[in-house]
Amino acid sequence: MRWTPGGSSDDVEDRRSSSGGGFGGIHIGIGGFVVLAILSLVFHRNLFTLLDSGSSGGGTTLSRTDPARDETEKPLVDFVTFVLNDTQQTWTKILPEQGASYHHAKLVLFRNSIDSACGTAQSATGPFYCPRDEKVYIDLGFYEELKQRFGAPGEFAEAYVLAHEIGHHVQKLLGIEARVHQAEASNPGQQNQYSQRLELQADCFAGVWAHSTQERNLLEAGDVDSALRAAAAVGDDRLQKMSTGHVNPDTFTHGTSEQRMEWFQRGFKGGETSACNTFQ
């Protein structure tokens, strides 16, 4: 991907020198325990320790300064800062066409664990968007996992991950997230289906952003394939097969590898949010 290092952003909160304590009660839906079990096996960490229904966060912050690692990660920090700026500039132009305005999300960089408005999360949780505080949380170590464990290297694979999370912010601004939660409350048995549609739409929104980078001649050979490999790497079916050797579609919450690639491509080819109606 063609980009220029050295940019900065007021939307980046670098909290890598601290880690949150306590537990925050992150909500999981039907099948969530199965998903946590699968991811615990994949990442070799006990993710059930993230759950605590009797607490709302507020843990102690511990200093974990690591200057050497900070220096090593600087090129990656520069890159995610560029992608954050570019995605948000893109949506600032697109959303008024949908009758909505865009305001910026924040990107929080952390290590090990973090307290968010959605609860406490560990690195193994992976990148996530919290609609309560409108922030994206990423432990940069995830990108090494994406490359080494899941076989999805490349800058545009990394860009896809962040663009997907910003896609969730777009869903909130368009009111999609709120409507889906209302539908879930009315049809709790369909919660996993609604979750999949939200995730696939965020993939499609990432594709819409990727389309804009192509129009601006920022893409290089192999970039789209890199993003598609990343989308496939985090499909429910692939994660389950990697961890247990079995696939149970009833527990899917994000969509299959094929679906995730398909919806990214729809956004990339269409270049408009109208291409991303996963709720038809």
Secondary structure as the mmCIF struct_conf table of DSSP 4:
data_model
#
loop_
_struct_conf.conf_type_id
_struct_conf.id
_struct_conf.beg_label_comp_id
_struct_conf.beg_label_asym_id
_struct_conf.beg_label_seq_id
_struct_conf.end_label_comp_id
_struct_conf.end_label_asym_id
_struct_conf.end_label_seq_id
BEND BEND1 PRO A 5 PRO A 5
TURN_TY1_P TURN_TY1_P1 ASP A 10 ASP A 11
STRN STRN1 VAL A 12 ARG A 15
TURN_TY1_P TURN_TY1_P2 ARG A 16 SER A 17
STRN STRN2 SER A 18 GLY A 20
BEND BEND2 GLY A 22 GLY A 22
TURN_TY1_P TURN_TY1_P3 ILE A 30 GLY A 31
HELX_RH_AL_P HELX_RH_AL_P1 GLY A 32 PHE A 43
TURN_TY1_P TURN_TY1_P4 HIS A 44 HIS A 44
BEND BEND3 ARG A 45 ARG A 45
HELX_RH_3T_P HELX_RH_3T_P1 LEU A 47 LEU A 50
TURN_TY1_P TURN_TY1_P5 SER A 53 GLY A 54
STRN STRN3 THR A 61 SER A 63
HELX_RH_AL_P HELX_RH_AL_P2 PRO A 67 ILE A 94
HELX_RH_3T_P HELX_RH_3T_P2 LEU A 95 GLN A 98
TURN_TY1_P TURN_TY1_P6 GLY A 99 GLY A 99
STRN STRN4 LYS A 106 PHE A 110
BEND BEND4 ARG A 111 ASN A 112
STRN STRN5 SER A 113 SER A 116
TURN_TY1_P TURN_TY1_P7 ALA A 117 CYS A 118
STRN STRN6 GLY A 119 GLN A 122
HELX_RH_3T_P HELX_RH_3T_P3 SER A 123 THR A 125
BEND BEND5 PRO A 127 PRO A 127
STRN STRN7 PHE A 128 CYS A 130
TURN_TY1_P TURN_TY1_P8 PRO A 131 GLU A 134
STRN STRN8 LYS A 135 ILE A 138
TURN_TY1_P TURN_TY1_P9 LEU A 140 LEU A 140
HELX_RH_AL_P HELX_RH_AL_P3 GLY A 141 GLN A 148
TURN_TY1_P TURN_TY1_P10 ARG A 149 ARG A 149
BEND BEND6 PHE A 150 PHE A 150
BEND BEND7 GLY A 154 GLY A 154
HELX_RH_AL_P HELX_RH_AL_P4 GLU A 155 LEU A 173
TURN_TY1_P TURN_TY1_P11 LEU A 174 GLY A 175
HELX_RH_AL_P HELX_RH_AL_P5 ILE A 176 SER A 186
HELX_RH_3T_P HELX_RH_3T_P4 PRO A 188 GLN A 190
HELX_RH_AL_P HELX_RH_AL_P6 GLN A 191 GLU A 215
TURN_TY1_P TURN_TY1_P12 ARG A 216 ASN A 217
TURN_TY1_P TURN_TY1_P13 ALA A 221 GLY A 222
HELX_RH_AL_P HELX_RH_AL_P7 ASP A 223 ALA A 233
TURN_TY1_P TURN_TY1_P14 VAL A 234 VAL A 234
HELX_RH_AL_P HELX_RH_AL_P8 ASP A 236 THR A 244
BEND BEND8 GLY A 245 GLY A 245
HELX_RH_3T_P HELX_RH_3T_P5 PRO A 249 THR A 251
BEND BEND9 THR A 253 HIS A 254
HELX_RH_AL_P HELX_RH_AL_P9 SER A 257 GLY A 270
BEND BEND10 GLU A 272 GLU A 272
HELX_RH_3T_P HELX_RH_3T_P6 THR A 273 CYS A 276
TURN_TY1_P TURN_TY1_P15 THR A 278 PHE A 279
#
